[in-house]
Amino acid sequence: MKEKQKIMTAGNEAAVKAALEFDYPESGFRLELPESFTDIIGYYDEPSDYGELEIGSGVVYGSLNLYLHTPEEKAEYDAMIASVKTEADMTEEILEKNRKYNEGIVQVYSVLGVNGGRTYKDIEHMAQDTGTIKTVIDLGEYDGYHYYSCIVNLEYPSIRENLSKMNPEALEKYRKLMEMVEMHPEYIVLKKRQPTFTAPEIGSVVSFEGTDLDGNPVSSKKLFAESDITMVNIWRTWCSACISEFPEMNELAKKYAGKNVSVVTYCADAENAELTSKAIDIIKEYDGFARNLAYTESLDNALPWPSTPTTYFVDQNGTILCYPIKGAAPEMYPEYLDKLLSHEPIVSGFDTPSASEEHTYTVLVADQNSNPVADAVIGFCTDMNCNIAKSDANGSAVFTGPEYPYHITIIKLPDGYFCDENYSDTMDTDGGSLTISIVKK
């Protein structure tokens, strides 16, 4: 892998008037691409703006992907998806066509930023596989972050194999596009980050008043004073990744009780009687948690969360001891607790998402008459965390992410619709689609 120095003036205007613009507020940059970037066979995906990859890592990341499909291929694919009205319509043939279609996703831009006076060399060893990167271009510094453009290595074995399946003309245009990406880093315009989530500072004190799931009043001051360290796990009733780690957390609570450590759960969607009752039913079989808290605005403000699960660690005074852990991580909790009990520092790392392993997952929501339903909120959950997507006018809720067997959950339906409250399904690891049939009242 080569490293290229080509410093640009942060926040400058692209040399050529932009024909395409893609914004990355979480990561701190914008793509301003000239007309030549429209000379493709295919279409650009929505920007993947990951922001900070791991809370406290100080490493931000954003990427842009391209679907290498002709207009005819896309039209055929759209018609195929539109023909799927019920789960019975989802034949093996359609599933296979959908899988092959999603093999056409390729990476165009991969931009990494690192703060704290560090450079790419300081964090390179934490990445998943540096072999997928051909060249790293130094973009310079802006707003405390040092940015780099990572050019994908098209000759990397797995990437080369995937590209060999593509339309030859579309592939040739993509290769020329990647030459422009490498030659013109000035199309990446650095800007001030506008993250939607900012973790509380380590050393700040958490304070809130609320209730537990049984309606009993809870004061953070009294709650945290009962233990040297309190682990606060934030979850939601529909989050399968959250619930899946409860058995390990239950054992953890019992194991560390003798070390004056308590485990507290906070159900962030227990906002009404129905959801509170659901949360109580879920938590009943786990008897190792010291206290189970219900939603309160005061607590939500004190311990903000980017997704669920998110886990905080505080001392007996409510002082935040380290950055929270994002995602289900039962294997990490003992490591954090042992270090905190021994007063050892905790350093956050990161894993750069691999575009070659990303896939598109589509859930089609339709009523009993096969009419598409818009504004249904669908959960796409892994063993680590849960993401959501809302169905559009065509009834499609689309999520693009790493290769996982996603557990599908119905989070919310628009007024006038209902479905089986026990509905659940799992999607294939390499993308695809399924149909959820709901009932219009």
Steps between C-alpha positions, in 0.01 A plus 500: 500500500634841401453816701469822305541853637269747335394765749191701414364819650231395743157641426595613150274488195553224247688611192212404270138593562338201667247298304451260791519569873498255790508626858653328805417713807581223751849449353583859403530523123307544175554356152476755219528299180522637143299399196751226415369301800167462324662305216424166657285196437319469827388726782640626830373365829406730788808628688619272782578753774618291794643787705701380798550127451534425869406743775814672623722364222530840332484324163228602253414333170280557197472326163319515167398188311385442144263243352654373175177429316366619165168691494341190348630279782375746760158524334476121491603479865250770608222320312595172666489657847169672421352163403560364849176568689497218753755268658379225267623707205856489634618200300848350505553643152420853617723461806789386280449790257492741791825356637676535165371853455650603833837361394518807276579739788851647474678768700585840352606709799635397839594791727648464847564768762695471825535755781733555794803593291519146364561393141388206289810304604393526865172319440575285192558188709143515636335467157345174382709439188743756358550278195176636354658848483725590206600857589446736793484871409565758771224762479626720782347617825174672584320568829736276699484202262761373254327360190603236247352366177544123482501372142361151463733231363315359199756219471437366849394135443145514637434840342643389164284185509186704568580748222547216251124438522413854394388638165829559307403847376379608845820364654720691255325826586536422870876449462531840329291652776738362762793656314329839536435436869870441552612793280262760647485493881387866482149372430490411871416823686565493874249668731412525867339185638136518608453174691151407618649324804771625733605287795522669840852585608685248712500639853164674466235411758170332411193625686135410444169426670265234364325172573570132464278269293281440805436871540721551803686833513872485419767759577836466324678627810359222717516234226868548418604539864412134561798369294858590418418459130161491330462372144197659330378305198258689271259283299164501320223240501523434124883479496588131460872579533428654841296208629741239363776617735284495814603142600871597497424827679301309762799273570728804501283672764521195726876457446587861582251556783770395747727770359240766576398537137134526397333465161206730428285484187320798350215429257508809279163434336303415818306824459147371566319225687495260204874519430585499870299179542681351198837596649409340832404175326832495312709570808320253732720201423820690581544541875852637522431866431495738796240734350308535175416857406214633290523784250537848640607812314739587782688170460494519120667841519754384758607188305441561127532205264568473122335156467408210723651334682736761646675443834642755745724451805481741797641509854319547832479874440349460153827597331538361147812282502553434129331538162188284464498179298279509190339171406462165673839406642469245784862395442619859559312577822726286730807657338370849569395417856832334585695799370277750678528308828880500458501869394649413160434722195257388230592588142241484220590345164311467174421271209463665161184376324582299190299614198560168328302332779202739495165385370154643454208361697145589394176441688179547299199596711155438350143469628261207453410629154867515391502881515835648608506664843717806565645624832534159663810496724702178466790384718806330349681340794824305531656348809680832549240774447179604329434743217170629368355592161161641402303368203455738208199558272573165332496320835879444493710536816864479389812454713856475367761357735762234570428135428294359786192281549271789598209436734201693370257666744196721452557801722207722406216498248309802372158566654228269375720189458586206722688170479594196703681642803725192508618546141871442443715389209865474401658610172786327320850622575572622147206732449161442351141588568193371675138607523302579814123480465305719740128564539317824430223547756 
